[in-house]
Amino acid sequence: MKVAVLGSGVVGVATAWWLKQDGHEVVVVDRHTGPAREASRAPGGLLSAAYGEPWATRDAPQQLLKSLFDDNAPIGFRLRARRGQWVWAAQYLRECWPGRLEHNVRPLVQLSAYSLALLRQLRSQLGIDDAAQQGGILNIYRNAADLERSQNLAQVLRNLGVDRRIVGVDEMLELEPALAPVRRRLVGGDFTANDESGDAWRFTTALADHAQQAGVQFLYSQLVTRLVAHEGRIAGAELLGPDGLYHMLQADAFVVALGAYTPCLLGPLGIPCHVWPVKGYSLNFPLIEPDRAPKISLTDYSHKVVYSRLGDQLRMSGRVRLDGYSRALDPACKAAMVAQARQLLPSVLDFENASFWSGLRPSTPSGIPLVGRSRIANLFLNTGHGSSGWTLAAGSGRALADIVSGRIPEPEFPFLG
Ligand SMILES: Cc1cc2nc3c(=O)[nH]c(=O)nc-3n(C[C@H](O)[C@H](O)[C@H](O)COP(=O)(O)OP(=O)(O)OC[C@H]3O[C@@H](n4cnc5c(N)ncnc54)[C@H](O)[C@@H]3O)c2cc1C
């Protein structure tokens, strides 16, 4: 069967890889000149079965409200927002009701664990070096209220078999000596030994190379302008090339892996798709003293930022901005994040030469991605991975390839269709 995968982010490339392994003829289309040029370019590096928790939690509405009055709040929502954003926000608030967290976290943990195992397998099978840093992820807390709140989620995760354990300050410093200068600001943490980090861009570009060698065709610099439906099927994808000419790509099946832009193509087909762009930022700090920089990944709960060691750099990422499709870089936000990094890790990072980046997380209100069949027979979705797409890509790609090939995917998950 000929399958067209639309989008060459980490999700599209992983899907194409597995489809090719199943013996299909695969063509990948993207408007950029290479893979992983949007959300998969420089996200936080966390690969975590336990970080796969949704954002919709009981204290999220309070944080949203605060953000209306604080431009530098970790979460930001603009009152001038478009209608679609209000609809998304209303659905998101519904997911914050008590009981929904447990409901939403279970499938995310299951898909994340499945995905991490496949990612490790791919790395070693193909010799991909994505600057992987094993050794766990440590969440740090600066006040008792935050630590207390984290216990609830830690318990939910433990019930699902995730080994997240509470650690005292002494053990935190043993796990990550780079925290010594801020010892007095810490009240405790929790640690998940099986989690790790890696560079999504390095992985995606390497996997795309392997896929190409295996026979996957990549069509870059091609904008997908619409999907053409005929008699209940997708007859083709209309592409606009750099020469200004349109042509029609035909295939037996189409997989939409367009990240935050998915609704732009599904809307005209009347397929509801509650994926909204949620902007976030990352900063890449060169290391001044690599031996004294963090070796394991950290999340700083109070500041809502994460740090991951990627080779000779430390990547900090965070901020949640509901601001439409704008990827504009906010200098005030950069300054605030640099100040937070300086406070936590005062002497090991090169603060002057940090590179700043923004990306759009393709987010659903519940945090659960849309993976599976659409209501059109030969149209499949693999999108809406929000803040966990790097973690979930290998697994949701494998699962979607199973569905296209007529098999039942392994993990327990609410697949579409
Ligand atoms: C600041 C930030 C931090 C993050 N941290 C983490 C983390 O620590 N761990 C984690 O697991 N995840 C993290 N994520 C989430 C993760 O990066 C995303 O979920 C993931 O990259 C989404 O991959 P994707 O392939 O679905 O989308 P994308 O990478 O955005 O790919 C979509 C592709 O579709 C193409 N496209 C769109 N429209 C068209 C069109 N009309 N025609 C042709 N091509 C088109 C785009 O060019 C793009 O290449 C983070 C994200 C951000 C922004």
The ligand as a Gaussian input file, in Angstrom:
#p B3LYP/6-31G(d) Opt

LIG

0 1
 C        9.077000      24.538000      24.590000
 C        8.738000      23.087000      24.366000
 C        9.253000      22.122000      25.230000
 C        8.939000      20.775000      25.055000
 N        9.507000      19.845000      25.876000
 C        9.261000      18.517000      25.690000
 C        9.909000      17.534000      26.500000
 O       10.728000      17.850000      27.364000
 N        9.598000      16.229000      26.287000
 C        8.690000      15.834000      25.346000
 O        8.427000      14.645000      25.236000
 N        8.103000      16.742000      24.532000
 C        8.361000      18.077000      24.684000
 N        7.754000      19.013000      23.892000
 C        6.709000      18.592000      22.942000
 C        7.266000      18.073000      21.611000
 O        8.292000      18.898000      21.172000
 C        6.128000      18.053000      20.587000
 O        4.991000      17.387000      21.104000
 C        6.573000      17.317000      19.322000
 O        7.752000      17.892000      18.806000
 C        5.463000      17.364000      18.275000
 O        5.946000      16.708000      17.139000
 P        5.085000      16.689000      15.802000
 O        5.846000      15.886000      14.834000
 O        3.675000      16.306000      16.115000
 O        4.987000      18.233000      15.364000
 P        6.084000      19.147000      14.636000
 O        7.445000      18.819000      15.071000
 O        5.628000      20.555000      14.781000
 O        5.972000      18.701000      13.119000
 C        4.871000      19.055000      12.309000
 C        5.400000      19.190000      10.903000
 O        4.304000      19.462000      10.028000
 C        4.746000      20.382000       9.043000
 N        3.580000      21.074000       8.489000
 C        2.571000      21.703000       9.164000
 N        1.651000      22.183000       8.292000
 C        2.078000      21.841000       7.050000
 C        1.551000      21.999000       5.738000
 N        0.375000      22.620000       5.512000
 N        2.266000      21.515000       4.678000
 C        3.436000      20.861000       4.878000
 N        3.985000      20.656000       6.097000
 C        3.316000      21.136000       7.168000
 C        5.652000      21.328000       9.799000
 O        6.529000      21.982000       8.917000
 C        6.361000      20.372000      10.756000
 O        7.583000      19.909000      10.223000
 C        8.057000      20.383000      24.011000
 C        7.565000      21.331000      23.120000
 C        7.908000      22.676000      23.277000
 C        7.384000      23.692000      22.301000

